[in-house]
Amino acid sequence: MDFARVVGFLSDALQDRPGSERGLSPDELYGLYTSWCLMNEAIIESPDTLWAALRTWGIDPARNHLAMKGPAAVDYIIASAPDII
């Protein structure tokens, strides 16, 4: 996976919440990533490729303290629950 794409995703769509009990699930992370890619016209890689890239940054997709942020978060939430609007 392209280094710049990983950095862009991390900085634009995620924030670390060290005190939180639960971070994003792998499904939520991948959904957010796909929203971010679509908004940025980036190639969407497979989940396994994303997990490997996140691990190089010390992020475990299954156990983390990450929260969504930014426009990709809004897009993902609306796409995941269209009945709320």
Order of alpha helices (4+ residues) and beta strands (2+ residues): alpha-beta-alpha-alpha-beta-alpha
